Amino acid sequence: MSSEADYIKKLESRTFEYWLEAVSTSATTWLVVEDMEKSLSWRVTAPLRIGRTLQKKVSEIGLKQGMKKGVERYQRKALEKKRAK
C-alpha cells in the first residue's frame, strides 16, 4: 500500500512540475510575442500581413465575402485596442 501512495505522490508532483513549466513557458512566450509586436519591423510589415490575409480569404470564400470578413476583423481589433487604452 505504501508503494502505491508513494507512486501517487510522485505523479502528483510531476503533474505540478509539468503545469508549472507550461505556465512559465506560456508567460515567457507571451512576453516574447508582446515584444515582437512592439518592434519596428512588426509594425512596418503589418500592411503586408494584412494583404496576405485578405488574399487568402478572397481565394477561399470570394472577393465580396473575403473583404467583408477582413474589414470586420480589423474593426474588431481596432475596437479592442481602443478599449484597452
All heavy atoms as an XYZ file, in Angstrom:
695
protein
N       0.814     -1.186      0.000
C       0.000      0.000      0.000
C       0.861      1.255      0.000
O       0.538      2.227     -0.639
C      -0.925     -0.035      1.225
C      -2.009      0.979      1.181
S      -3.180      0.553     -0.095
C      -4.620      1.214      0.577
N       1.945      1.226      0.712
C       2.830      2.376      0.796
C       3.429      2.700     -0.562
O       3.589      3.868     -0.904
C       3.937      2.095      1.814
O       4.858      3.140      1.809
N       3.747      1.674     -1.324
C       4.342      1.932     -2.636
C       3.343      2.613     -3.566
O       3.720      3.447     -4.376
C       4.864      0.634     -3.255
O       3.785     -0.251     -3.504
N       2.042      2.266     -3.440
C       1.024      2.921     -4.256
C       0.876      4.392     -3.868
O       0.763      5.255     -4.730
C      -0.324      2.205     -4.098
C      -0.370      0.862     -4.781
C      -1.710      0.175     -4.594
O      -2.689      0.840     -4.192
O      -1.773     -1.033     -4.850
N       0.894      4.671     -2.578
C       0.795      6.050     -2.108
C       2.003      6.857     -2.562
O       1.868      8.016     -2.982
C       0.671      6.090     -0.590
N       3.178      6.264     -2.502
C       4.388      6.937     -2.976
C       4.297      7.222     -4.473
O       4.683      8.294     -4.940
C       5.627      6.098     -2.675
C       5.949      6.016     -1.191
O       5.491      6.911     -0.444
O       6.652      5.067     -0.797
N       3.781      6.240     -5.210
C       3.632      6.385     -6.655
C       2.670      7.536     -6.984
O       2.947      8.360     -7.848
C       3.130      5.069     -7.262
C       2.926      5.134     -8.751
C       4.019      5.216     -9.617
C       1.653      5.131     -9.303
C       3.842      5.276    -10.982
C       1.457      5.191    -10.669
C       2.556      5.273    -11.505
O       2.381      5.337    -12.857
N       1.561      7.606     -6.251
C       0.579      8.674     -6.471
C       1.184     10.034     -6.138
O       1.013     11.003     -6.884
C      -0.702      8.415     -5.654
C      -1.446      7.216     -6.247
C      -1.598      9.652     -5.623
C      -2.600      6.727     -5.426
N       1.922     10.122     -5.051
C       2.570     11.389     -4.692
C       3.578     11.803     -5.754
O       3.702     12.979     -6.093
C       3.244     11.279     -3.324
C       2.264     11.322     -2.191
C       2.953     11.399     -0.865
C       1.905     11.449      0.226
N       2.433     11.858      1.489
N       4.295     10.819     -6.287
C       5.279     11.099     -7.333
C       4.573     11.647     -8.580
O       5.020     12.620     -9.187
C       6.052      9.825     -7.667
C       7.216     10.018     -8.573
C       7.983      8.713     -8.747
C       9.192      8.884     -9.616
N       9.921      7.627     -9.794
N       3.446     11.022     -8.936
C       2.681     11.507    -10.088
C       2.147     12.910     -9.853
O       2.173     13.750    -10.750
C       1.521     10.557    -10.388
C       1.871      9.234    -11.047
C       0.613      8.395    -11.221
C       2.548      9.449    -12.378
N       1.648     13.165     -8.644
C       1.130     14.493     -8.323
C       2.220     15.548     -8.429
O       1.992     16.639     -8.950
C       0.522     14.501     -6.921
C      -0.796     13.785     -6.833
C      -1.310     13.681     -5.408
O      -0.531     13.909     -4.450
O      -2.492     13.366     -5.246
N       3.404     15.242     -7.948
C       4.493     16.225     -8.029
C       4.903     16.454     -9.474
O       5.200     17.569     -9.872
C       5.686     15.789     -7.178
O       6.333     14.675     -7.743
N       4.901     15.389    -10.286
C       5.216     15.553    -11.709
C       4.177     16.430    -12.390
O       4.521     17.287    -13.192
C       5.256     14.193    -12.411
C       6.524     13.454    -12.260
C       6.529     12.294    -13.192
N       7.551     11.343    -12.841
C       7.593     10.105    -13.263
N       6.642      9.649    -14.051
N       8.561      9.302    -12.913
N       2.914     16.179    -12.082
C       1.844     16.964    -12.681
C       2.023     18.439    -12.352
O       1.899     19.304    -13.220
C       0.473     16.465    -12.189
O       0.363     15.085    -12.507
C      -0.652     17.221    -12.834
N       2.324     18.726    -11.101
C       2.551     20.113    -10.706
C       3.746     20.692    -11.436
O       3.694     21.828    -11.916
C       2.753     20.218     -9.190
C       3.044     21.621     -8.742
C       2.039     22.574     -8.737
C       4.318     21.999     -8.364
C       2.292     23.877     -8.342
C       4.587     23.296     -7.974
C       3.570     24.232     -7.962
N       4.828     19.918    -11.558
C       6.020     20.394    -12.269
C       5.698     20.673    -13.741
O       6.134     21.674    -14.298
C       7.143     19.372    -12.159
C       7.746     19.279    -10.775
C       8.688     18.089    -10.614
O       8.930     17.367    -11.602
O       9.166     17.889     -9.487
N       4.936     19.773    -14.375
C       4.549     19.983    -15.770
C       3.681     21.229    -15.913
O       3.841     22.009    -16.830
C       3.800     18.770    -16.324
C       4.665     17.549    -16.509
C       4.172     16.284    -16.219
C       5.963     17.634    -16.977
C       4.950     15.151    -16.382
C       6.758     16.509    -17.136
C       6.242     15.272    -16.847
O       7.017     14.166    -17.020
N       2.750     21.395    -14.971
C       1.886     22.569    -15.001
C       2.706     23.847    -14.837
O       2.530     24.820    -15.557
C       0.826     22.473    -13.885
C      -0.016     23.702    -13.790
C      -1.108     24.008    -14.537
C       0.188     24.808    -12.896
N      -1.607     25.229    -14.170
C      -0.826     25.748    -13.158
C       1.119     25.089    -11.909
C      -0.933     26.943    -12.471
C       1.004     26.289    -11.221
C      -0.007     27.186    -11.510
N       3.616     23.825    -13.861
C       4.455     24.987    -13.605
C       5.307     25.319    -14.826
O       5.433     26.484    -15.214
C       5.345     24.729    -12.388
C       6.134     25.894    -11.835
C       5.195     27.027    -11.425
C       6.954     25.448    -10.640
N       5.852     24.303    -15.457
C       6.658     24.521    -16.666
C       5.806     25.095    -17.796
O       6.210     26.025    -18.490
C       7.300     23.208    -17.118
C       8.194     23.373    -18.323
C       8.830     22.059    -18.758
O       8.899     21.125    -17.936
O       9.248     21.984    -19.919
N       4.598     24.555    -17.952
C       3.703     25.045    -19.006
C       3.323     26.502    -18.767
O       3.318     27.311    -19.691
C       2.455     24.175    -19.078
N       3.025     26.841    -17.535
C       2.634     28.220    -17.217
C       3.803     29.170    -17.439
O       3.648     30.230    -18.037
C       2.107     28.316    -15.766
C       1.993     29.759    -15.324
C       0.781     27.606    -15.651
N       4.977     28.789    -16.978
C       6.128     29.677    -17.150
C       6.503     29.801    -18.618
O       6.873     30.878    -19.086
C       7.317     29.208    -16.314
O       7.767     27.953    -16.750
N       6.388     28.714    -19.375
C       6.675     28.764    -20.810
C       5.659     29.656    -21.512
O       6.025     30.456    -22.370
C       6.649     27.347    -21.412
O       7.610     26.550    -20.740
C       6.967     27.368    -22.890
N       4.391     29.530    -21.137
C       3.346     30.369    -21.740
C       3.603     31.839    -21.453
O       3.465     32.683    -22.330
C       1.971     29.981    -21.201
O       1.653     28.678    -21.567
N       3.972     32.142    -20.211
C       4.241     33.538    -19.841
C       5.437     34.076    -20.619
O       5.407     35.198    -21.119
C       4.491     33.637    -18.343
N       6.477     33.269    -20.732
C       7.670     33.680    -21.476
C       7.328     33.897    -22.941
O       7.721     34.896    -23.540
C       8.779     32.620    -21.343
O       9.057     32.421    -19.961
C      10.038     33.039    -22.064
N       6.579     32.974    -23.505
C       6.182     33.090    -24.907
C       5.355     34.343    -25.123
O       5.559     35.072    -26.086
C       5.371     31.845    -25.332
O       6.175     30.689    -25.120
C       4.964     31.921    -26.787
N       4.421     34.610    -24.210
C       3.577     35.791    -24.319
C       4.429     37.061    -24.298
O       4.198     37.984    -25.077
C       2.565     35.788    -23.172
C       1.642     36.963    -23.202
C       0.572     37.145    -24.030
C       1.727     38.128    -22.397
N      -0.025     38.359    -23.764
C       0.665     38.979    -22.760
C       2.583     38.540    -21.379
C       0.451     40.206    -22.161
C       2.361     39.767    -20.787
C       1.308     40.573    -21.182
N       5.433     37.103    -23.418
C       6.292     38.289    -23.340
C       7.114     38.457    -24.613
O       7.299     39.573    -25.094
C       7.215     38.194    -22.125
C       6.524     38.340    -20.771
C       7.513     38.043    -19.648
C       5.918     39.715    -20.612
N       7.598     37.358    -25.165
C       8.373     37.421    -26.408
C       7.490     37.933    -27.539
O       7.896     38.800    -28.320
C       8.976     36.036    -26.748
C       9.535     36.009    -28.156
C      10.040     35.655    -25.740
N       6.279     37.400    -27.632
C       5.356     37.842    -28.683
C       5.004     39.313    -28.495
O       4.967     40.076    -29.469
C       4.076     36.961    -28.687
C       3.003     37.558    -29.574
C       4.415     35.550    -29.128
N       4.761     39.713    -27.265
C       4.433     41.119    -26.996
C       5.583     42.029    -27.424
O       5.359     43.064    -28.063
C       4.136     41.303    -25.508
C       3.602     42.672    -25.176
C       3.280     42.803    -23.693
O       4.178     42.543    -22.863
O       2.140     43.153    -23.385
N       6.822     41.653    -27.098
C       7.984     42.449    -27.514
C       8.104     42.489    -29.029
O       8.411     43.533    -29.610
C       9.272     41.886    -26.909
C       9.398     42.174    -25.429
O       8.654     43.047    -24.928
O      10.244     41.535    -24.777
N       7.854     41.335    -29.682
C       7.952     41.281    -31.132
C       6.922     42.204    -31.769
O       7.228     42.926    -32.717
C       7.737     39.845    -31.616
C       7.779     39.688    -33.122
S       7.255     38.071    -33.683
C       5.548     38.054    -33.214
N       5.698     42.196    -31.244
C       4.644     43.028    -31.821
C       4.894     44.519    -31.628
O       4.337     45.342    -32.339
C       3.285     42.633    -31.242
C       2.807     41.293    -31.749
C       1.496     40.856    -31.138
O       1.071     41.428    -30.105
O       0.891     39.928    -31.693
N       5.736     44.883    -30.692
C       6.078     46.291    -30.473
C       7.265     46.738    -31.328
O       7.576     47.918    -31.377
C       6.410     46.526    -28.994
C       5.207     46.428    -28.095
C       5.605     46.657    -26.651
C       4.415     46.553    -25.731
N       4.789     46.699    -24.317
N       7.906     45.791    -31.988
C       9.110     46.127    -32.751
C       8.768     46.898    -34.024
O       7.657     46.824    -34.553
C       9.886     44.858    -33.122
O       9.178     44.132    -34.108
N       9.749     47.627    -34.511
C       9.580     48.415    -35.722
C       9.294     47.511    -36.924
O       8.399     47.797    -37.727
C      10.839     49.258    -35.981
C      10.832     50.084    -37.261
C       9.710     51.114    -37.205
C      12.177     50.765    -37.459
N      10.005     46.408    -37.038
C       9.813     45.530    -38.191
C       8.403     44.948    -38.220
O       7.813     44.773    -39.283
C      10.849     44.413    -38.210
O      10.732     43.611    -37.068
N       7.837     44.655    -37.053
C       6.470     44.124    -36.994
C       5.476     45.178    -37.487
O       4.571     44.885    -38.255
C       6.136     43.701    -35.567
C       4.785     43.062    -35.452
C       3.635     43.661    -35.060
C       4.440     41.708    -35.752
N       2.592     42.773    -35.077
C       3.063     41.565    -35.499
C       5.160     40.611    -36.199
C       2.401     40.357    -35.687
C       4.490     39.416    -36.374
C       3.138     39.301    -36.124
N       5.676     46.414    -37.052
C       4.763     47.482    -37.464
C       4.922     47.821    -38.938
O       3.940     48.094    -39.628
C       4.979     48.717    -36.597
C       4.504     48.490    -35.158
C       4.743     49.682    -34.297
N       6.189     49.743    -34.039
C       6.829     50.803    -33.617
N       6.195     51.925    -33.404
N       8.120     50.762    -33.397
N       6.156     47.757    -39.439
C       6.408     48.081    -40.844
C       5.799     47.021    -41.764
O       5.275     47.349    -42.828
C       7.932     48.223    -41.102
C       8.251     48.248    -42.572
C       8.456     49.480    -40.421
N       5.853     45.772    -41.351
C       5.339     44.696    -42.203
C       3.845     44.423    -42.005
O       3.291     43.551    -42.662
C       6.123     43.385    -41.966
O       6.017     43.018    -40.583
C       7.572     43.537    -42.379
N       3.188     45.183    -41.153
C       1.753     44.985    -40.912
C       0.924     45.043    -42.202
O       0.069     44.181    -42.418
C       1.232     45.994    -39.893
N       1.160     46.021    -43.082
C       0.367     46.055    -44.322
C       0.559     44.796    -45.178
O      -0.388     44.335    -45.819
C       0.889     47.295    -45.060
C       1.484     48.147    -43.996
C       2.031     47.198    -42.975
N       1.754     44.233    -45.170
C       1.985     43.009    -45.935
C       1.202     41.832    -45.349
O       0.623     41.034    -46.092
C       3.479     42.662    -45.951
C       4.392     43.663    -46.654
C       5.850     43.285    -46.452
C       4.056     43.715    -48.124
N       1.189     41.750    -44.031
C       0.436     40.666    -43.389
C      -1.060     40.824    -43.633
O      -1.770     39.853    -43.883
C       0.731     40.622    -41.891
C       2.123     40.117    -41.576
C       2.288     39.821    -40.102
N       1.885     40.912    -39.235
C       2.628     41.979    -38.952
N       3.832     42.101    -39.470
N       2.184     42.920    -38.141
N      -1.539     42.058    -43.587
C      -2.957     42.321    -43.851
C      -3.299     41.920    -45.281
O      -4.300     41.239    -45.529
C      -3.298     43.806    -43.601
C      -3.187     44.131    -42.115
C      -4.685     44.148    -44.133
C      -3.233     45.616    -41.806
N      -2.464     42.324    -46.205
C      -2.697     41.994    -47.610
C      -2.697     40.497    -47.855
O      -3.547     39.970    -48.584
N      -1.765     39.808    -47.240
C      -1.692     38.344    -47.410
C      -2.920     37.661    -46.808
O      -3.473     36.734    -47.402
C      -0.407     37.803    -46.764
C      -0.236     36.329    -46.905
C      -0.077     35.920    -48.358
N       0.126     34.488    -48.411
C      -0.396     33.697    -49.325
N      -1.115     34.209    -50.312
N      -0.186     32.400    -49.310
N      -3.370     38.132    -45.650
C      -4.565     37.561    -45.025
C      -5.782     37.760    -45.917
O      -6.567     36.826    -46.129
C      -4.808     38.220    -43.647
O      -3.664     37.991    -42.825
C      -6.038     37.651    -42.980
N      -5.921     38.963    -46.458
C      -7.040     39.234    -47.363
C      -6.947     38.389    -48.629
O      -7.952     37.880    -49.121
C      -7.093     40.723    -47.711
C      -7.542     41.647    -46.583
C      -7.419     43.103    -47.000
C      -8.960     41.338    -46.161
N      -5.740     38.215    -49.139
C      -5.544     37.398    -50.329
C      -6.002     35.956    -50.081
O      -6.681     35.355    -50.917
C      -4.072     37.421    -50.736
C      -3.774     36.644    -51.992
C      -2.283     36.619    -52.289
O      -1.461     36.695    -51.374
N      -1.941     36.504    -53.554
N      -5.645     35.418    -48.926
C      -6.059     34.050    -48.586
C      -7.576     33.953    -48.470
O      -8.181     33.010    -48.968
C      -5.427     33.615    -47.262
C      -3.967     33.281    -47.353
C      -3.462     32.866    -45.978
C      -1.995     32.591    -45.955
N      -1.536     32.218    -44.606
N      -8.176     34.927    -47.789
C      -9.630     34.914    -47.622
C     -10.350     35.009    -48.960
O     -11.327     34.312    -49.197
C     -10.092     36.059    -46.705
C      -9.818     35.845    -45.262
C     -10.696     34.742    -44.726
C     -10.405     34.484    -43.277
N     -10.908     33.213    -42.812
N      -9.881     35.869    -49.822
C     -10.508     36.038    -51.128
C     -10.424     34.740    -51.926
O     -11.400     34.328    -52.557
C      -9.870     37.219    -51.900
C     -10.254     37.199    -53.367
C     -10.280     38.530    -51.251
N      -9.280     34.071    -51.870
C      -9.150     32.817    -52.620
C     -10.015     31.714    -52.018
O     -10.453     30.816    -52.721
C      -7.691     32.373    -52.689
O      -7.221     31.993    -51.419
N     -10.288     31.777    -50.715
C     -11.109     30.757    -50.055
C     -12.604     30.995    -50.251
O     -13.345     30.065    -50.560
C     -10.815     30.715    -48.552
C      -9.463     30.170    -48.194
C      -9.154     30.328    -46.713
O     -10.041     30.746    -45.937
O      -8.009     30.035    -46.331
N     -13.053     32.237    -50.034
C     -14.502     32.481    -49.997
C     -14.986     33.541    -50.981
O     -16.144     33.911    -50.957
C     -14.959     32.857    -48.561
C     -14.236     34.086    -48.046
C     -14.804     31.698    -47.622
C     -14.677     34.549    -46.661
N     -14.126     34.025    -51.825
C     -14.540     35.011    -52.811
C     -14.232     36.431    -52.368
O     -14.035     36.709    -51.191
N     -14.225     37.322    -53.337
C     -13.823     38.708    -53.098
C     -14.763     39.431    -52.126
O     -14.313     39.997    -51.129
C     -13.756     39.479    -54.424
C     -13.353     40.939    -54.322
C     -11.955     41.057    -53.746
C     -13.426     41.613    -55.675
N     -16.049     39.387    -52.384
C     -17.003     40.142    -51.571
C     -16.974     39.669    -50.106
O     -16.831     40.489    -49.196
C     -18.408     39.991    -52.146
C     -19.437     40.863    -51.476
C     -20.775     40.746    -52.172
C     -21.804     41.626    -51.490
N     -23.107     41.542    -52.155
N     -17.100     38.378    -49.886
C     -17.103     37.839    -48.532
C     -15.739     38.012    -47.861
O     -15.655     38.305    -46.671
C     -17.487     36.353    -48.534
C     -18.957     36.118    -48.756
C     -19.788     36.661    -47.617
O     -20.369     37.738    -47.731
N     -19.854     35.946    -46.533
N     -14.658     37.831    -48.620
C     -13.310     37.979    -48.070
C     -13.048     39.389    -47.584
O     -12.506     39.593    -46.499
N     -13.443     40.377    -48.380
C     -13.251     41.769    -47.982
C     -14.120     42.098    -46.770
O     -13.687     42.795    -45.855
C     -13.585     42.702    -49.152
C     -12.613     42.577    -50.313
S     -10.909     42.940    -49.865
C     -10.986     44.685    -49.649
N     -15.349     41.594    -46.764
C     -16.253     41.843    -45.647
C     -15.656     41.286    -44.351
O     -15.620     41.973    -43.329
C     -17.605     41.206    -45.927
C     -18.632     41.443    -44.848
C     -19.962     40.788    -45.199
C     -20.946     40.957    -44.062
N     -22.207     40.271    -44.332
N     -15.174     40.052    -44.395
C     -14.590     39.426    -43.202
C     -13.331     40.177    -42.757
O     -13.099     40.367    -41.571
C     -14.245     37.963    -43.471
C     -15.432     37.106    -43.752
C     -15.666     36.179    -42.616
C     -16.810     35.263    -42.971
N     -17.673     34.988    -41.898
N     -12.516     40.598    -43.714
C     -11.305     41.334    -43.384
C     -11.607     42.656    -42.693
O     -10.976     43.002    -41.689
N     -12.570     43.380    -43.225
C     -12.950     44.664    -42.624
C     -13.497     44.446    -41.214
O     -13.127     45.163    -40.280
C     -13.975     45.400    -43.516
C     -14.594     46.573    -42.786
C     -13.315     45.862    -44.812
N     -14.353     43.431    -41.056
C     -14.911     43.135    -39.727
C     -13.810     42.804    -38.725
O     -13.838     43.269    -37.588
C     -15.894     41.965    -39.810
C     -17.182     42.301    -40.504
C     -18.043     41.074    -40.768
O     -17.613     39.927    -40.483
O     -19.166     41.254    -41.275
N     -12.845     42.026    -39.157
C     -11.748     41.620    -38.265
C     -10.947     42.824    -37.797
O     -10.647     42.976    -36.611
C     -10.841     40.625    -38.979
C      -9.683     40.180    -38.156
C      -8.837     39.177    -38.891
N      -7.734     38.774    -38.043
C      -6.588     38.340    -38.498
N      -6.399     38.205    -39.782
N      -5.628     38.009    -37.689
N     -10.584     43.692    -38.714
C      -9.746     44.832    -38.343
C     -10.530     45.901    -37.581
O      -9.968     46.604    -36.757
C      -9.002     45.370    -39.563
C      -7.948     44.359    -39.960
C      -8.131     43.515    -41.034
C      -6.807     44.185    -39.186
C      -7.197     42.551    -41.349
C      -5.871     43.220    -39.494
C      -6.070     42.412    -40.577
O      -5.147     41.447    -40.869
N     -11.827     45.984    -37.815
C     -12.653     46.866    -36.989
C     -12.706     46.346    -35.560
O     -12.621     47.111    -34.607
C     -14.068     46.969    -37.560
C     -14.176     47.840    -38.783
C     -15.579     47.849    -39.373
O     -16.387     46.946    -39.137
N     -15.877     48.864    -40.168
N     -12.847     45.032    -35.429
C     -12.885     44.417    -34.108
C     -11.568     44.629    -33.368
O     -11.537     44.966    -32.190
C     -13.189     42.921    -34.262
C     -13.642     42.235    -33.035
C     -14.170     40.819    -33.274
N     -13.392     40.001    -34.188
C     -13.789     39.637    -35.417
N     -14.952     40.009    -35.885
N     -13.014     38.886    -36.176
N     -10.452     44.471    -34.077
C      -9.134     44.693    -33.464
C      -8.970     46.147    -33.026
O      -8.430     46.426    -31.960
C      -8.014     44.307    -34.424
C      -7.732     42.843    -34.476
C      -6.486     42.575    -35.280
C      -6.081     41.136    -35.174
N      -4.778     40.893    -35.780
N      -9.415     47.081    -33.867
C      -9.296     48.498    -33.519
C     -10.133     48.817    -32.282
O      -9.696     49.566    -31.400
C      -9.745     49.361    -34.697
N     -11.306     48.221    -32.195
C     -12.162     48.433    -31.030
C     -11.516     47.850    -29.771
O     -11.553     48.475    -28.713
C     -13.537     47.792    -31.273
C     -14.585     48.010    -30.193
C     -14.853     49.500    -30.021
C     -15.868     47.274    -30.560
N     -10.908     46.681    -29.884
C     -10.214     46.079    -28.731
C      -9.064     46.960    -28.259
O      -8.866     47.137    -27.068
C      -9.694     44.685    -29.100
C     -10.770     43.642    -29.249
C     -10.255     42.336    -29.810
O      -9.020     42.201    -30.031
O     -11.075     41.429    -30.037
N      -8.301     47.519    -29.200
C      -7.197     48.400    -28.836
C      -7.719     49.646    -28.132
O      -7.148     50.120    -27.157
C      -6.394     48.805    -30.070
C      -5.402     47.792    -30.518
C      -4.554     48.345    -31.659
C      -3.526     47.360    -32.097
N      -2.677     47.904    -33.168
N      -8.826     50.187    -28.648
C      -9.406     51.389    -28.067
C      -9.878     51.113    -26.631
O      -9.669     51.917    -25.747
C     -10.581     51.864    -28.922
C     -11.124     53.203    -28.553
C     -12.201     53.637    -29.515
C     -12.715     55.012    -29.149
N     -13.755     55.455    -30.085
N     -10.477     49.955    -26.415
C     -10.951     49.584    -25.087
C      -9.794     49.344    -24.119
O      -9.904     49.593    -22.931
C     -11.802     48.323    -25.142
C     -13.149     48.556    -25.741
C     -13.968     47.291    -25.745
N     -15.258     47.497    -26.367
C     -16.046     46.537    -26.767
N     -15.686     45.283    -26.620
N     -17.196     46.813    -27.319
N      -8.677     48.851    -24.641
C      -7.513     48.557    -23.788
C      -6.865     49.822    -23.247
O      -6.232     49.799    -22.208
C      -6.500     47.734    -24.571
N      -7.025     50.926    -23.945
C      -6.405     52.182    -23.513
C      -7.126     52.786    -22.404
O      -7.729     52.820    -21.617
C      -6.342     53.171    -24.674
C      -5.329     52.783    -25.698
C      -5.266     53.825    -26.781
C      -4.275     53.413    -27.855
N      -4.134     54.407    -28.873
